[in-house]
Amino acid sequence: MSHLPWKPIRLRNLEQQIDQAFDELIHGQWGLTGPSGVWQPDIDIYETTDNYFVEADVPGVPPEEIHVEVNQHSLSISGTRHTGCVEKSAQGVCIERRKGSFYRRFSLDQAVDPHHVKREAQSGTLILRIPKQKLKQQP
């Protein structure tokens, strides 16, 4: 007879899982439209008269491995975060950081210029400036 390690239910973990389920239920319908990964980065989108500004929390994802696609009325951000212990023989005691692939897609109300997107990374945050297309004025 083999013995399995005893792992008690931790209420804190249960609370996190319930919070995550409600968060996905509420926010999923507004921004997430792709295959759901193990984790989803938090993303804020701001708008001015001339631009959309996007801030995505992507700690642990190298900037060159974050794929951004901007079309006239949509924005897609995807990538993969790899995490793990440097000591391969170690066993997890408390694992809270999520890893895996993510994909987020957002609709943009106003047409944008996908050829002039500015991109930078600061301390685990991807920052995008997406210029809106200039509206042609009637003479």
C-alpha positions in Angstrom: 0.0 0.0 0.0 1.5 3.3 -1.0 1.1 6.4 1.0 0.4 9.7 -0.6 1.6 12.9 1.0 -1.1 14.6 3.1 -2.1 18.0 1.6 -4.7 19.8 3.7 -7.1 22.2 2.0 -5.8 25.7 2.5 -8.6 28.3 2.9 -6.4 31.0 1.5 -5.9 29.0 -1.7 -9.6 28.3 -1.9 -10.4 32.0 -1.5 -7.9 32.8 -4.3 -9.5 30.2 -6.6 -13.0 31.7 -5.9 -11.7 35.2 -6.5 -10.1 34.1 -9.8 -13.3 32.3 -10.9 -15.4 35.5 -10.3 -12.8 37.7 -11.9 -12.7 35.5 -15.1 -16.6 35.5 -15.1 -16.8 39.3 -14.8 -13.8 40.4 -16.9 -13.7 37.6 -19.4 -16.7 38.9 -21.3 -15.2 42.3 -21.7 -11.7 41.6 -22.9 -10.7 38.0 -23.2 -11.6 36.3 -26.4 -9.1 33.6 -27.0 -8.0 30.4 -25.6 -7.6 30.8 -21.9 -4.1 30.1 -20.5 -2.9 29.2 -17.0 -2.6 32.9 -16.2 -3.8 36.2 -17.7 -1.9 39.4 -17.3 -3.7 42.5 -15.9 -4.1 45.1 -18.7 -5.3 48.7 -18.5 -6.3 50.7 -21.6 -6.5 54.4 -21.5 -7.8 56.7 -24.2 -7.0 60.3 -25.2 -8.2 62.3 -28.2 -5.2 61.1 -30.3 -4.0 57.8 -28.8 -4.8 54.6 -26.9 -2.3 53.8 -24.1 -2.0 50.2 -22.9 -0.2 49.0 -19.8 0.1 45.2 -19.4 1.6 43.6 -16.3 3.9 40.8 -17.7 6.6 40.1 -15.1 8.9 37.3 -16.0 8.1 37.5 -19.7 11.0 38.8 -21.8 9.9 41.8 -23.9 11.1 40.1 -27.1 8.7 37.2 -26.4 5.6 39.3 -26.1 3.7 39.4 -29.4 1.5 42.4 -30.1 -0.8 42.6 -33.1 -2.7 45.8 -33.8 -5.3 46.0 -36.6 -7.6 48.9 -37.4 -10.1 48.1 -34.6 -8.4 45.5 -32.4 -5.4 44.8 -30.2 -4.0 41.3 -29.4 -1.3 40.6 -26.9 0.2 37.1 -26.3 3.2 35.5 -24.9 4.5 32.8 -22.5 5.9 33.0 -19.0 8.3 30.3 -17.9 9.0 29.9 -14.2 10.5 27.3 -12.1 12.9 26.6 -9.3 16.6 26.7 -10.2 17.1 23.6 -8.2 15.5 20.8 -10.3 15.3 18.3 -7.4 13.3 20.8 -5.2 9.6 20.1 -4.4 7.1 22.9 -4.3 6.0 23.9 -0.8 3.9 27.0 -1.8 3.4 27.7 -5.5 1.5 31.0 -6.2 3.2 32.3 -9.3 1.4 31.3 -12.5 3.1 30.3 -15.7 2.1 29.4 -19.2 0.8 31.0 -22.3 -1.6 33.9 -22.4 -3.7 35.6 -25.1 -5.7 38.8 -24.7 -7.7 40.5 -27.4 -9.5 43.9 -27.2 -11.8 45.8 -29.5 -11.0 49.4 -30.1 -13.9 51.8 -30.8 -11.9 54.1 -33.0 -9.7 53.1 -35.9 -6.0 53.1 -35.2 -2.8 53.4 -37.2 -1.1 49.9 -36.7 2.1 51.1 -38.4 3.1 53.7 -35.8 2.6 51.8 -32.5 5.3 52.7 -29.9 6.3 50.0 -27.5 8.5 49.9 -24.4 9.0 47.8 -21.3 9.5 49.1 -17.8 10.0 46.8 -14.7 7.7 44.0 -16.0 5.2 46.3 -17.6 4.6 46.5 -21.3 3.6 50.0 -22.4 2.0 50.7 -25.8 1.0 54.0 -27.4 -1.3 53.3 -30.3 -2.1 56.4 -32.4 -5.7 56.8 -33.6 -6.3 57.4 -37.3 -6.9 61.0 -38.1 -10.4 61.7 -39.1 -10.6 63.4 -42.5 -12.2 66.8 -42.2 -14.8 67.8 -44.8 -14.0 71.0 -46.7 
